[in-house]
Amino acid sequence: MNKDQTSGNWKQFTGKIKEQWGKLTDDDLTVVEGKRDQLIGKLQERYGYGKDVAETEVKNWEIRNKFRW
């Protein structure tokens, strides 16, 4: 998937991300901007997750929403 496709998908999925993780702000999602590792970092920051837990959360979300980076 190229950068333009990821960016387009990201815009579609930000609402679903906010439903899943309501503590993430619009500013957080702007910083993340479709970068998986940045999302994991923001989840660790906002929710106090360890890296393994944050990665598992994101992986499960990807599967449920059929999201590809």
C-alpha positions in Angstrom: 0.0 0.0 0.0 1.4 3.4 -0.9 1.5 6.5 1.2 -1.5 8.1 -0.6 -3.6 5.0 0.0 -2.6 4.8 3.7 -3.4 8.5 4.1 -6.8 8.1 2.5 -7.6 5.1 4.7 -6.4 6.8 7.8 -8.9 9.7 7.3 -11.7 7.1 7.0 -10.6 5.3 10.1 -9.9 8.1 12.5 -13.6 8.1 13.7 -13.3 4.4 14.4 -10.1 4.9 16.3 -11.7 7.6 18.4 -14.6 5.2 19.1 -12.2 2.6 20.3 -9.8 4.9 22.2 -11.8 7.9 23.3 -8.9 9.4 25.2 -7.1 10.1 21.9 -7.6 13.7 20.8 -7.8 15.1 17.3 -4.3 16.5 17.9 -3.0 13.0 18.8 -4.4 11.6 15.6 -2.9 14.4 13.6 0.5 13.5 15.1 0.0 9.8 14.4 -1.2 10.4 10.8 -1.3 6.8 9.8 1.9 5.7 11.5 1.3 2.5 13.4 4.3 3.0 15.8 3.1 6.5 16.6 -0.4 5.1 17.4 1.1 2.6 19.8 3.1 5.3 21.5 0.0 7.5 21.9 -1.9 4.6 23.4 0.9 4.0 25.9 0.9 7.7 26.8 -2.9 8.2 27.1 -3.8 4.8 28.6 -0.6 3.8 30.4 -0.4 0.6 28.4 2.9 -1.3 28.2 4.3 -1.7 24.7 3.1 -5.3 24.3 -0.5 -4.4 25.4 -0.6 -1.4 23.1 0.6 -3.5 20.1 -2.0 -6.2 20.9 -4.7 -3.6 21.1 -3.8 -2.1 17.7 -3.4 -5.6 16.1 -6.9 -6.5 17.3 -8.3 -3.2 16.1 -6.7 -3.8 12.7 -8.3 -7.2 12.4 -11.8 -6.0 13.4 -11.7 -3.1 11.1 -9.8 -4.7 8.2 -7.3 -1.9 8.3 -3.9 -2.1 6.5 -1.1 0.4 7.1 
